[in-house]
Amino acid sequence: MSAELVPRVLTCSPPTPSEPETFNVGITGRQMDCEQPIFSVLSGGAGQKSGGDAAMRGGGDGGGGGGVAAAFSSPVATTSDTESGIFSGESELCMEHETELDWFCGTEQKLICSHCAIVGSCNGHTVTPLATRVSSIRNQLVDVCEKMQLKALRIERFLDQTLTGKEQKLQTAASRTREQVLAQVSAAREALEEEEQRLLEEVQREEERVEQCLLTQRAHWSQSLTTLSQTRSRLVHTLTHTPDTQLVTSVQEIAERMEEAEGVSEPCDTDQLNLNPSCSESKLLRNLWATAALLGPNALRSPYLKFDERTVSPLLSLSEDLCTLTFLHKKPRQSPAYDPARFDCWPNALGSQSMSSGTHSWMLDVGESGAFKVGVCYASLERKGSGNEARLGYNPQSWVLSRYDGDYSFCHAGKKVPLQVVTTPKRIGVLLDWPSQTLLFYEPDSSAVLYCTSQHFSAPLLPACAVTDRSITIVH
């Protein structure tokens, strides 16, 4: 290119209020926008579409650098170094052209001179006057500093006001919460103590009633025994010491004494002579006991309870950890090996832990299963065949809580007790207290006792389950 650079004097004139500041590059109507985002500025202004940058693109406009040459060959109104904030004492010179580096190439991110922009290596690149570039960056830095200052003020306000207020509120809230906990525990303790006193008094009254019955019965049967003994002695004396002629005439007397002896009834045991178990029944105490046993810090759960894989029906699949039973909609092609402990018709499985003393509890996740049974049975429960002998809840050897068709019931010996369940349980807890011969079914999420029964268990028990929809899992 043979274009000659014509030196011009660069002057700065502040814009009037009614006229925006523009950068004249010899092309009428073109303006340079110096308001660039800080991230765009710091990245070199790549992708800028300002009028000044467009004026500096030479080759891209088809003019072979003519646009840039026009910019440098016509009067230019730009901001002075002092006004733009450039305070360097001495300007640097271009090593190639030995002219002042007063332009910035956004494409290559470096300072250049006017010759570099017109005929040099930056011909056709996006270039910006250095003063404009510096002014834009400084303006952006001012904005950033102002934002940082405002943020610092907000942080100071947060520290001085919000956090201080939170500390004061924390003390108040913590004190109120402690008082609430103490009040609730005190109310629970008071209610429990009152319930304890009521139950002890009820037991005392029941004990006194039974004692009175026993005293009455003892007096009655002692008198009956005395009467019977005396009558027998007289009859024996009549039999052994009365002459035949007198014996014949004493028939009436003998008949009266025999009638007197027959008037003494046979002794029989009745429930009135036993302590009524209902005297100690308490919904409050039962729920607290079940909650403590199943969910308390010293929960009595059986940590090693799993399903005994030898008992699992071929209609069920057992997980590798031996804790999940899943119902199989299709019977497997290959039946498992014969085992006398395995249920072959009903979808049952038994737990691995036998229980004959102490207190035991375990939790089962029934999830979305719509058909299942959970409970206990004797180890002697029948395993083979489709009869009720092997069907949980339909024989005297099993006690289960059952769900089927959306209904819940307690089943034993073929008898069902319908249960009113408010919410569908996702988990069911089973609690067996051997000393009191109590079996309890519990819903932990609502702390509700689903059913409680007292039975006379005559042999060790095993956890028992059945499922015909989805899965159930022992929860540890």
Backbone torsions as a table, in degrees:
resi	resn	phi	psi	omega
1	MET	NA	135.9	-176.6
2	SER	-107.4	8.5	-179.5
3	ALA	-62.1	136.6	-177.8
4	GLU	-100.3	135.4	179.9
5	LEU	-77.2	122.4	179.3
6	VAL	-96.8	119.6	-178.8
7	PRO	-66.3	137.9	177.7
8	ARG	-131.6	154.9	176.5
9	VAL	-91.6	123.1	179.1
10	LEU	-88.0	124.2	-179.8
11	THR	-120.5	155.5	179.9
12	CYS	-120.2	133.0	175.0
13	SER	-137.0	126.5	-178.1
14	PRO	-65.4	143.5	-178.8
15	PRO	-72.6	147.2	175.4
16	THR	-75.0	158.6	-178.0
17	PRO	-58.9	-29.8	-177.1
18	SER	-92.4	-1.6	-176.5
19	GLU	-127.0	121.3	179.9
20	PRO	-66.6	152.3	179.5
21	GLU	-70.4	126.3	-179.3
22	THR	-127.5	158.2	177.4
23	PHE	-113.0	109.3	-176.1
24	ASN	-83.4	125.5	178.1
25	VAL	-122.1	25.4	176.2
26	GLY	86.5	1.8	179.9
27	ILE	-117.5	117.1	-173.2
28	THR	-63.4	137.7	174.1
29	GLY	83.2	-6.7	179.6
30	ARG	-86.0	140.2	178.4
31	GLN	-131.4	156.6	176.6
32	MET	-112.5	123.2	179.1
33	ASP	-87.4	114.9	-178.9
34	CYS	-94.7	-2.3	-179.5
35	GLU	-87.3	88.1	-179.1
36	GLN	-111.0	144.0	174.7
37	PRO	-58.6	147.9	-175.6
38	ILE	-60.1	-36.6	-179.0
39	PHE	-70.0	-35.0	177.8
40	SER	-69.9	-38.3	179.8
41	VAL	-65.4	-47.0	-177.3
42	LEU	-66.6	-23.4	179.1
43	SER	-89.9	6.3	173.0
44	GLY	97.0	8.1	176.9
45	GLY	71.2	25.6	179.2
46	ALA	-64.0	134.3	177.3
47	GLY	84.5	6.7	179.9
48	GLN	-65.6	144.4	-179.5
49	LYS	-120.2	26.1	-177.3
50	SER	-71.5	159.8	-178.0
51	GLY	-66.4	-36.8	-179.9
52	GLY	-64.8	-39.9	178.6
53	ASP	-65.0	-39.5	-179.4
54	ALA	-64.7	-34.6	179.5
55	ALA	-68.1	-23.6	-178.6
56	MET	-88.4	-7.0	177.6
57	ARG	-82.0	115.7	-176.4
58	GLY	-90.0	-63.6	-173.5
59	GLY	-68.6	-26.1	-175.5
60	GLY	-69.7	-21.1	-176.8
61	ASP	-95.0	5.5	178.4
62	GLY	79.1	6.2	-177.5
63	GLY	-97.4	1.3	179.8
64	GLY	58.9	35.8	178.8
65	GLY	93.7	1.6	-178.8
66	GLY	-64.1	-36.5	179.6
67	GLY	-61.6	-44.8	179.5
68	VAL	-66.1	-39.9	179.2
69	ALA	-62.3	-39.2	178.0
70	ALA	-63.1	-36.8	179.4
71	ALA	-62.6	-39.3	-177.7
72	PHE	-85.7	-13.8	-177.7
73	SER	-101.9	4.3	-179.8
74	SER	-122.4	159.6	-179.4
75	PRO	-59.6	136.8	-177.2
76	VAL	-122.9	127.7	174.6
77	ALA	-102.1	110.7	-178.2
78	THR	-138.2	168.8	-177.2
79	THR	-77.1	137.9	178.1
80	SER	-70.6	162.6	-179.5
81	ASP	-59.2	-41.8	-176.9
82	THR	-66.1	-42.7	-178.7
83	GLU	-69.5	-32.7	-178.2
84	SER	-79.3	-11.6	176.7
85	GLY	98.3	13.8	177.7
86	ILE	-91.5	117.4	-174.8
87	PHE	-118.2	20.6	179.3
88	SER	-69.1	141.5	-175.8
89	GLY	-72.0	-33.9	-174.9
90	GLU	-140.1	130.7	-178.3
91	SER	-76.7	147.4	177.7
92	GLU	-83.6	152.7	-178.9
93	LEU	-110.7	150.2	177.4
94	CYS	-71.0	128.6	-177.3
95	MET	-68.6	-25.5	-177.2
96	GLU	-87.4	-41.5	-175.2
97	HIS	-111.0	-6.4	178.2
98	GLU	56.7	37.3	174.1
99	THR	-120.1	165.4	-174.0
100	GLU	-64.2	137.9	176.8
101	LEU	-84.2	81.8	-175.6
102	ASP	-113.4	17.3	175.0
103	TRP	-131.7	159.1	-178.7
104	PHE	-126.3	125.9	177.9
105	CYS	-91.3	113.0	178.9
106	GLY	-72.4	-24.2	-178.7
107	THR	-71.5	-45.4	-178.0
108	GLU	-102.1	-1.0	176.2
109	GLN	57.4	57.1	178.2
110	LYS	-155.3	162.2	176.6
111	LEU	-79.7	141.7	-179.6
112	ILE	-140.7	168.1	174.3
113	CYS	-101.2	176.2	-178.1
114	SER	-66.3	-32.3	178.9
115	HIS	-65.8	-39.2	178.4
116	CYS	-60.4	-36.2	-178.4
117	ALA	-74.2	-31.8	-174.4
118	ILE	-90.9	-50.3	-173.5
119	VAL	-123.7	-3.3	-175.0
120	GLY	-94.0	-156.2	-173.9
121	SER	-70.0	-17.1	-177.9
122	CYS	-101.2	16.4	176.9
123	ASN	-62.7	125.6	-179.2
124	GLY	89.7	-6.2	178.5
125	HIS	-82.7	169.5	175.0
126	THR	-82.7	113.9	-177.4
127	VAL	-123.2	155.1	-177.9
128	THR	-141.1	142.0	174.4
129	PRO	-57.6	138.8	-175.7
130	LEU	-59.8	-42.8	-179.2
131	ALA	-61.5	-40.6	178.8
132	THR	-65.6	-42.3	-179.9
133	ARG	-61.5	-47.7	-179.2
134	VAL	-64.4	-41.8	179.8
135	SER	-61.4	-41.2	179.5
136	SER	-64.7	-44.0	-179.9
137	ILE	-63.8	-42.6	180.0
138	ARG	-63.9	-40.8	177.8
139	ASN	-61.1	-41.6	178.5
140	GLN	-65.8	-38.7	178.1
141	LEU	-64.7	-37.5	176.6
142	VAL	-61.4	-44.6	178.7
143	ASP	-61.1	-43.6	179.7
144	VAL	-62.8	-43.4	-179.7
145	CYS	-64.4	-38.9	178.0
146	GLU	-63.9	-42.9	178.2
147	LYS	-63.1	-41.5	178.2
148	MET	-63.6	-39.1	179.0
149	GLN	-64.6	-42.8	177.8
150	LEU	-63.3	-40.9	177.9
151	LYS	-64.4	-40.0	178.0
152	ALA	-61.9	-39.8	177.1
153	LEU	-62.8	-40.8	178.7
154	ARG	-65.3	-38.2	178.1
155	ILE	-64.9	-44.0	178.3
156	GLU	-60.5	-42.4	178.3
157	ARG	-63.6	-38.8	178.8
158	PHE	-63.7	-41.6	-180.0
159	LEU	-67.7	-45.9	-172.9
160	ASP	-77.6	-34.8	-173.8
161	GLN	-106.2	-58.2	-173.1
162	THR	-65.2	-54.3	-177.0
163	LEU	-65.6	-37.9	177.0
164	THR	-63.3	-44.1	176.8
165	GLY	-62.7	-38.9	178.1
166	LYS	-63.3	-40.1	178.8
167	GLU	-61.9	-42.8	178.6
168	GLN	-65.8	-43.5	178.7
169	LYS	-65.6	-35.3	178.8
170	LEU	-59.9	-46.6	179.7
171	GLN	-60.9	-42.7	179.4
172	THR	-65.7	-45.7	-178.5
173	ALA	-65.7	-41.8	179.6
174	ALA	-64.0	-41.5	178.6
175	SER	-63.8	-42.9	179.2
176	ARG	-65.4	-39.2	179.5
177	THR	-66.4	-41.6	176.9
178	ARG	-60.6	-43.7	178.7
179	GLU	-62.0	-38.4	179.5
180	GLN	-65.1	-44.2	178.5
181	VAL	-61.2	-46.9	-179.9
182	LEU	-62.3	-39.5	179.9
183	ALA	-65.9	-42.8	179.7
184	GLN	-65.9	-45.0	178.7
185	VAL	-63.7	-40.0	179.1
186	SER	-63.6	-42.7	178.7
187	ALA	-64.0	-43.0	178.7
188	ALA	-64.5	-42.0	179.2
189	ARG	-64.4	-41.8	179.5
190	GLU	-64.1	-44.4	179.0
191	ALA	-63.6	-40.4	-179.6
192	LEU	-67.4	-40.4	178.0
193	GLU	-65.1	-40.9	177.2
194	GLU	-64.4	-40.7	178.8
195	GLU	-66.2	-39.5	176.8
196	GLU	-60.1	-46.8	179.9
197	GLN	-62.6	-42.5	179.9
198	ARG	-62.9	-44.3	-178.6
199	LEU	-66.8	-40.9	178.8
200	LEU	-64.0	-39.4	176.9
201	GLU	-66.0	-39.3	178.7
202	GLU	-64.6	-41.9	177.3
203	VAL	-64.0	-39.6	179.3
204	GLN	-63.0	-44.5	178.4
205	ARG	-63.1	-41.3	179.8
206	GLU	-66.7	-38.7	177.6
207	GLU	-63.5	-44.0	178.9
208	GLU	-63.7	-38.7	178.6
209	ARG	-62.6	-46.1	-179.5
210	VAL	-65.3	-40.1	178.4
211	GLU	-61.1	-42.0	178.2
212	GLN	-64.1	-41.5	176.7
213	CYS	-61.8	-41.9	179.9
214	LEU	-65.2	-41.0	177.8
215	LEU	-63.3	-43.8	179.2
216	THR	-63.0	-45.2	179.7
217	GLN	-64.0	-40.7	179.8
218	ARG	-63.1	-44.4	179.3
219	ALA	-63.5	-45.2	-178.8
220	HIS	-61.6	-49.0	-175.8
221	TRP	-75.7	-25.2	173.0
222	SER	-67.2	-44.0	176.7
223	GLN	-62.4	-41.2	178.5
224	SER	-63.7	-39.6	179.1
225	LEU	-65.1	-41.3	178.6
226	THR	-63.1	-46.1	179.6
227	THR	-61.4	-43.6	-178.8
228	LEU	-66.1	-39.0	-179.9
229	SER	-66.7	-43.0	179.8
230	GLN	-64.9	-44.0	179.4
231	THR	-62.1	-42.5	179.5
232	ARG	-63.5	-42.8	-179.5
233	SER	-61.1	-41.7	179.4
234	ARG	-65.3	-41.7	179.4
235	LEU	-65.9	-40.1	177.7
236	VAL	-63.9	-40.7	179.3
237	HIS	-64.5	-41.7	178.1
238	THR	-63.1	-39.6	-178.3
239	LEU	-66.1	-37.1	-172.0
240	THR	-97.0	-22.2	-172.9
241	HIS	-118.6	-7.3	-178.0
242	THR	-91.4	128.6	177.2
243	PRO	-62.9	159.9	-175.9
244	ASP	-60.0	-43.8	-177.5
245	THR	-63.1	-38.2	178.8
246	GLN	-75.8	-32.7	-179.7
247	LEU	-62.8	-36.5	-178.8
248	VAL	-66.7	-35.1	-178.5
249	THR	-83.9	-5.5	-178.5
250	SER	-101.3	17.6	-177.2
251	VAL	-59.9	-42.2	-178.7
252	GLN	-62.1	-43.7	178.9
253	GLU	-64.4	-40.9	178.7
254	ILE	-64.0	-40.7	179.8
255	ALA	-63.3	-38.2	179.0
256	GLU	-64.6	-43.3	179.8
257	ARG	-68.0	-35.6	176.7
258	MET	-66.4	-39.3	177.7
259	GLU	-65.1	-37.5	177.0
260	GLU	-62.6	-40.3	178.7
261	ALA	-67.9	-39.1	179.2
262	GLU	-70.1	-20.3	177.6
263	GLY	-71.0	-14.5	176.6
264	VAL	-80.5	114.8	-175.0
265	SER	-76.4	166.9	177.5
266	GLU	-77.5	135.0	177.9
267	PRO	-70.1	146.2	177.8
268	CYS	-146.8	145.6	178.7
269	ASP	-82.6	140.6	179.5
270	THR	-133.9	164.4	178.0
271	ASP	-66.2	-21.5	178.9
272	GLN	-63.9	-19.4	-179.6
273	LEU	-91.9	4.1	179.9
274	ASN	-117.5	153.6	176.3
275	LEU	-68.0	128.3	-179.7
276	ASN	-72.7	118.0	-178.3
277	PRO	-61.0	-25.3	-177.5
278	SER	-69.2	-11.2	-179.3
279	CYS	-66.9	-20.3	-179.9
280	SER	-107.3	10.1	-179.5
281	GLU	-75.1	133.4	179.6
282	SER	-152.6	118.1	178.6
283	LYS	-62.8	-40.6	179.3
284	LEU	-61.2	-51.4	-177.6
285	LEU	-66.4	-38.2	-179.7
286	ARG	-64.8	-43.2	179.6
287	ASN	-66.1	-41.5	178.6
288	LEU	-64.8	-41.5	179.3
289	TRP	-63.8	-44.7	179.5
290	ALA	-64.6	-41.1	179.2
291	THR	-63.5	-44.1	179.4
292	ALA	-65.6	-39.4	-176.9
293	ALA	-71.6	-33.1	-175.7
294	LEU	-97.1	-33.7	-171.7
295	LEU	-122.7	-8.1	-175.9
296	GLY	-71.7	171.9	-179.6
297	PRO	-61.9	-25.4	177.6
298	ASN	-112.5	46.3	-177.7
299	ALA	-57.1	145.2	-174.4
300	LEU	-96.5	28.6	-177.1
301	ARG	-67.7	149.4	177.8
302	SER	-84.2	106.9	-171.6
303	PRO	-72.3	-19.3	-174.6
304	TYR	-110.2	12.6	-178.3
305	LEU	-69.8	129.0	175.3
306	LYS	-141.7	173.6	175.2
307	PHE	-83.7	139.3	176.7
308	ASP	-79.9	110.6	-174.6
309	GLU	-63.5	-20.8	178.2
310	ARG	-68.6	-22.7	-176.6
311	THR	-96.3	-10.2	-172.2
312	VAL	-67.6	128.3	179.4
313	SER	-64.2	149.5	175.3
314	PRO	-66.0	-10.1	176.4
315	LEU	-82.0	-3.9	-178.3
316	LEU	-123.1	153.7	171.1
317	SER	-113.8	143.6	-177.3
318	LEU	-112.4	132.1	-179.6
319	SER	-67.6	166.1	-177.9
320	GLU	-64.2	-31.9	179.8
321	ASP	-84.4	4.0	175.6
322	LEU	64.0	26.8	-177.6
323	CYS	-117.3	-13.5	-175.3
324	THR	-121.6	129.5	174.3
325	LEU	-107.0	131.1	179.3
326	THR	-125.5	131.2	-179.5
327	PHE	-75.5	133.8	178.7
328	LEU	-98.5	120.0	-179.0
329	HIS	-70.9	-24.5	177.1
330	LYS	-118.8	132.2	179.4
331	LYS	-66.7	133.4	-178.3
332	PRO	-60.5	146.9	-179.2
333	ARG	-63.1	-41.0	-178.3
334	GLN	-103.6	116.2	-179.8
335	SER	-73.6	147.3	177.8
336	PRO	-66.4	162.1	180.0
337	ALA	-60.5	147.7	-178.3
338	TYR	-62.9	134.9	176.6
339	ASP	-144.2	127.5	-178.8
340	PRO	-61.6	-20.0	-179.4
341	ALA	-85.6	-11.2	-172.7
342	ARG	-86.4	137.6	170.8
343	PHE	-75.6	127.3	-174.8
344	ASP	-102.6	-13.7	-177.8
345	CYS	-122.4	-47.0	-179.2
346	TRP	-86.7	143.6	-176.9
347	PRO	-77.7	64.0	-175.1
348	ASN	-110.0	161.6	171.7
349	ALA	-156.1	148.6	-178.8
350	LEU	-114.1	156.0	177.6
351	GLY	-77.2	165.8	-175.6
352	SER	-89.9	-7.7	-172.3
353	GLN	-111.3	123.6	178.0
354	SER	-87.3	144.0	-175.9
355	MET	-129.7	124.2	178.9
356	SER	-143.9	10.5	177.6
357	SER	-164.8	164.1	175.6
358	GLY	71.7	-165.6	-179.8
359	THR	-117.5	133.1	-177.3
360	HIS	-132.0	146.0	175.4
361	SER	-147.7	152.0	176.4
362	TRP	-153.1	156.0	-176.1
363	MET	-118.6	139.6	177.7
364	LEU	-124.1	131.2	174.2
365	ASP	-89.5	108.5	-179.1
366	VAL	-93.7	-10.5	173.9
367	GLY	52.4	-126.5	-178.1
368	GLU	-98.5	11.0	-178.2
369	SER	-62.1	134.5	-179.4
370	GLY	-102.4	-2.5	-179.1
371	ALA	-149.6	110.9	-179.6
372	PHE	-159.4	166.6	173.0
373	LYS	-138.1	138.1	175.7
374	VAL	-136.2	139.8	-179.9
375	GLY	170.7	-143.5	-178.5
376	VAL	-138.5	162.6	175.6
377	CYS	-156.0	164.4	173.4
378	TYR	-73.5	151.3	177.3
379	ALA	-65.4	-19.7	-178.8
380	SER	-83.6	5.1	179.5
381	LEU	-57.4	137.7	179.8
382	GLU	-61.3	140.1	-178.0
383	ARG	-109.5	-19.9	-172.5
384	LYS	-110.1	149.7	175.0
385	GLY	92.4	167.2	-177.4
386	SER	-103.3	12.3	178.9
387	GLY	-78.3	171.8	-179.2
388	ASN	-66.7	-17.2	179.7
389	GLU	-61.6	-26.9	-179.6
390	ALA	-108.7	6.0	-176.6
391	ARG	-98.3	120.7	-175.3
392	LEU	-61.6	129.7	178.1
393	GLY	88.7	-6.2	-177.0
394	TYR	-110.6	17.7	179.2
395	ASN	-148.7	164.0	-177.7
396	PRO	-70.9	-1.6	-175.2
397	GLN	-103.0	6.8	-178.0
398	SER	-142.8	145.8	179.4
399	TRP	-132.9	117.4	-174.8
400	VAL	-140.2	152.9	166.0
401	LEU	-96.4	130.0	-172.1
402	SER	-121.9	143.4	169.2
403	ARG	-124.3	129.7	178.6
404	TYR	-156.4	131.5	-179.4
405	ASP	54.8	36.1	177.2
406	GLY	80.9	-4.2	-179.7
407	ASP	-103.3	144.4	178.0
408	TYR	-111.7	143.4	179.4
409	SER	-156.1	157.3	172.0
410	PHE	-101.1	128.9	-174.3
411	CYS	-121.1	134.5	175.3
412	HIS	-159.1	130.8	177.6
413	ALA	55.2	35.1	177.8
414	GLY	81.0	-0.3	180.0
415	LYS	-103.4	136.7	-179.0
416	LYS	-112.5	135.9	173.9
417	VAL	-112.3	107.7	-179.2
418	PRO	-61.4	142.0	-179.3
419	LEU	-117.3	139.6	175.8
420	GLN	-94.3	108.2	-178.7
421	VAL	-110.7	119.2	-175.7
422	VAL	-71.3	-51.4	179.7
423	THR	-119.7	147.0	-179.2
424	THR	-69.6	117.1	-177.5
425	PRO	-70.3	139.2	170.8
426	LYS	-92.4	-24.7	177.1
427	ARG	-134.0	148.7	177.9
428	ILE	-133.0	128.4	177.2
429	GLY	-100.1	143.4	177.5
430	VAL	-119.9	128.7	-177.5
431	LEU	-126.0	122.7	178.9
432	LEU	-119.0	117.0	176.9
433	ASP	-109.4	103.1	-174.6
434	TRP	-66.1	-42.1	-178.8
435	PRO	-57.8	-39.4	179.8
436	SER	-95.3	1.5	179.4
437	GLN	54.6	46.2	-176.0
438	THR	-114.8	133.1	175.1
439	LEU	-119.1	126.0	-173.7
440	LEU	-132.2	137.9	176.3
441	PHE	-112.6	132.5	-166.3
442	TYR	-132.6	142.9	175.9
443	GLU	-109.9	104.0	-169.0
444	PRO	-68.4	-31.7	-175.3
445	ASP	-66.2	-35.3	179.3
446	SER	-106.9	2.8	-178.4
447	SER	54.6	41.1	-178.1
448	ALA	-109.6	136.8	173.4
449	VAL	-84.3	116.9	-178.6
450	LEU	-76.6	-40.3	178.7
451	TYR	-164.8	145.8	178.4
452	CYS	-138.9	134.7	-179.2
453	THR	-141.6	147.0	174.1
454	SER	-110.1	125.8	-176.6
455	GLN	-129.8	167.0	172.7
456	HIS	-103.4	97.3	-179.2
457	PHE	-85.1	120.3	-173.7
458	SER	-101.8	-0.6	-178.3
459	ALA	-152.9	162.3	178.5
460	PRO	-56.4	148.0	-177.7
461	LEU	-112.1	154.2	175.1
462	LEU	-124.9	142.8	171.2
463	PRO	-60.2	139.5	-177.5
464	ALA	-132.8	140.1	180.0
465	CYS	-142.4	154.7	171.7
466	ALA	-145.4	148.9	179.4
467	VAL	-150.4	134.7	176.2
468	THR	-128.0	16.9	176.2
469	ASP	-153.4	117.7	178.1
470	ARG	60.2	-131.9	-171.0
471	SER	-136.7	159.2	168.3
472	ILE	-134.4	149.3	-172.8
473	THR	-136.8	137.5	171.1
474	ILE	-75.0	126.6	-178.1
475	VAL	-102.3	126.7	177.5
476	HIS	-104.3	NA	NA
